[in-house]
Amino acid sequence: MNNRKLMEEALEVLPGGVNSPVRAFKAVGGSPIALVKGRGCRVWDADGNEYIDFLASWGPLILGHAHPKVVKAVRDEVEKGLSFGLTNPHEVRLAHLVVEMVPSVEKVRFVNSGTEATMSAVRLARGVTGKRYVLKFDGCYHGHYDSLLVSAGSGVATFGIPGTPGIPEEIAELTLVVPFNDEGAVKEAFERYGEDIACVIVEPVAGNMGVVPPKEGFLKFLREITQKNGSLLIFDEVITGFRLSKGGAQELFGIEPDITCLGKILGGGMPVGAYGGRREIMSQVAPEGPVYQAGTLSGNPVAMVCGVETLKELRDKEPYPQLEARMKQLSEGVGKILGDKGIPHRINVVGSMMTVFFTDREVFDFESAKSSDTELFGRFFRKLLEKGVLIPPSQFEAWFVGTAHEEKHIEEALERISEAVKDL
Ligand code: KE4
């Protein structure tokens, strides 16, 4: 089996040959590859080509692929069975770890994806406040829940418009969309709809427009304006949770949201999402409270064990200074390669996540991110792939380094990137 044959077969039975659109390489061109194996910081495709991996399965693989402790724990658990449908001890173990590591979380509910986490968090916010509107930021992605798959309307602080066919306008109109890092727009939205805004949901460090950090004071501003208006602040930490520190962005910036959404690293590569917060809020979730949410495989024992081993490693080793050093080495190396070649670029780095934008403007929101030369990004992506470096197949995503990337691996990757850029 090889990439071409496998992807041809995939096209027969999977829409676009994929189970998630971005994997089809539409944003970067060229033929998508299939990955069959990973070990440490490397992955191998169906043709046997090896890549140094900065995709990390979109974030979860912060410990690298097939970490021995994780593999052993999962293998042992699988021997005992795969799923029982009643509470198992590992759900409680992982919940204790989340409560211990994430500052604002006293109680947590596990689900099976980041989308389920944000969808449930919005329902909980509406249920707890009795209010209808959701305020989100243009360029922030929170999964494919109807109320959050909404694009910015024309003008500032206006109703959302459906981000895709299949979402009725009546639903999109309950979502207000404003530019990221724009305090004025948020103030205007609250002046107009403040008494009826259930929640503000934000990626505290944006990853889905490419990496875009919050401006100084922006998160504190969101904390204050939501408090003042009786709205809940939801931090979507599906990417940043356990990534930027063991307590995520909320620990790094010292801001406590009302509800935190988690995913990716939480499951260590297995399908796990979660939403959590203070007891008084989470006690409103069924069956303790009236806000309904459920899931057949929520808290699946094998997935929980994968998450437990991953979080334990991060809690005990706190590898964040090392991850930042490796990301500094990578981002500065890439900056030098592009600079020497005279290619206009901006590199946004926060902790162990970064994005290379092909623009000479500062990138501080979605509009400025979209000034990037995505055609050039496509050529850059394909050249890197050819030389054995895998980055996300989209300009508007984040590159990740993990504990399996040692200094020598970054050095090796930079040599390959330098070769790739020569042909750009
Ligand atoms: P999932 O439903 O894909 O597990 O999580 C949705 C989600 C929620 N919140 C944030 C901040 C996210 O980044 C995501 C998912 N991220 C994308 C890419 N960054 C996943 C890749 C894909 O869609 O295939």
Boltz pocket constraint, residues with backbone or C-beta under 6 A from the ligand:
constraints:
  - pocket:
      binder: B
      contacts: [[A, 20], [A, 21], [A, 22], [A, 23], [A, 58], [A, 112], [A, 113], [A, 114], [A, 115], [A, 116], [A, 118], [A, 141], [A, 142], [A, 143], [A, 144], [A, 203], [A, 207], [A, 208], [A, 236], [A, 237], [A, 238], [A, 239], [A, 263], [A, 264], [A, 273], [A, 397]]
      max_distance: 6.0
